[in-house]
Amino acid sequence: MRGFLASSIGVTCAAALALPLALPSSAARATTPAAPPAAEGIPGSTQSLPLAPLASDRSSGPDEREQGLTRRDVRPFALVGVVWDDPADELRGTVQVRTRASGTTTWSGWQSVETHNHEHAADPETLERGTGKVRGSTAPLWVGNSDGVEIRVRAEYDRHGDQASGRGLLPEGLRLELVDPGDEPPPRGGQTEAPALTPAVTVESAAASAVNADLAPMEAAVIPELTKQQTEDELLAGRGAPEVAGQARPYIGPRPRIITRKGWGADERIREKEFAYTQTVKAAFVHHSASGNNYRCSQAGSVLRSIYRYHVKSSGWRDFGYNFAIDKCGNIYEGRAGGVAKPVLGAHTLGFNANSTGIAVLGTYSSVNPPKAAVNAIARLAAWKLGLHGADPSGTTSLQSGGGNLYKKGTNVKLRVISGHRDGYATECPGKQLYAKLGTARSSAARYQGR
């Protein structure tokens, strides 16, 4: 069901490149330890702070209903999240944070952090899920450059429907994760110009680049867009099909411009060294990152590096969870490593990661309409990615559930080829407003494919 390639430069590059383009298959101050120096050219760090019972709750014993941290100075960070020991446990309650903008005395109001995040994960009983490193986690929240924080985590009044029971109100081992994505890349032009940060070349970064070598030069920051004709020709050449006059052209959209992991500054040293693949791509699941909308498109690289670090270092995942990301300006980014044209196994839709791809729009779209540029980018990306595997964006497909709260493991489920996360799992994702735009994305993607 899943193929794994060792990621040493001598093995991964040769093996990955052997795969065809279209595979058939007033604040209280707290002392904070100094950050360890980062490797040269590789940005980012994480502070992990254990939560404690808040003053009003110290008498409640070991099953506190409210934990947190009072206002305190910390090292610079830009993204927050909360993690806990057992990934099978849920945080049933609310998480709110306040942050202080770096170098100022200005504190934000309380901001809510999305607590229902366990449905964005590897499937049950998979290698990634069984590493022993995975922790429960909230969604990450982008707060911008900050150097002060306050947090409160409140449990629901009664988790088990028994008011006499106070056990298990909050998961054990709650920690606040503060992620610094590293220095912001210098501006490179207009609003839609994507950020570019280029860490030093390593064995790992070379391997991550090599799997896209058919599409762009090694260590390229961007995979260039192609016309529809060029994309069709490339697909036929990748299949080894001889060109025949009058032959039917494949249904595939023009390859869009894609910013690579190199382009957004991914630290390839922190992910698992092996790449993981599934057999094919039959569906695309659309998500929102639930990380908030308070970012500029020029900061998208920093947002991605932060989420990536949070997924790997804080949550214990093998890599960035989504296969692709899209910012509010419609820029498309490579997500999980392994090759944008290949069926990389992600950790985005619990129960349906096999034979699918996950596309996350950066932001929160529960009550805010997604920008037209982002919806169009979903359509353009899906038209190309699904076209590589012969899938019709306007059609339906059948996937087997790996286990979830809507479908038991082993159930064959009929789904739209472009689905929202909530179609495979009982979740609010990708937000009410983005979910309402998926019909537009389907019809546009089919049109891009020439259907």
Secondary structure, 3 states (H helix, E strand, C coil): CCEEECCCCCCHHHHHHHCCCCCCCCCCCCCCCCCCCCCCCCCCEEEEEECEECHHHHHHCCCCCEEEEEEEEEEEEEEEEEEECCCCCCCCEEEEEEEEECCCCCECCCEEECCCCCCCCCCCCCCCCCCCCCCEECCCEEEEEEEEEEEEEEECCCCCCCCCCCCCCCCCCCEEEEEECCCCCCCCCCCCCCCCCCCCCCHHHHHHHHCCCCCCCCCCCEECCCCHHHHHHHHHHHHCCCCCCCCCCCCCCCCCCEECHHHHCCCCCCCCCCEEECCCCCEEEEEECCCCCCCCHHHHHHHHHHHHHHHHHHCCCCCCCCCEEECCCCCEEECCCCCCCCCECCCCCCCCCCCEEEEEECCCCCCCCCCHHHHHHHHHHHHHHHHCCCCCCCCEEEEECCCCCCCCCCCEEEEECEEEHHHCCCCCCCCHHHHCCHHHHHHHHHHHCCC
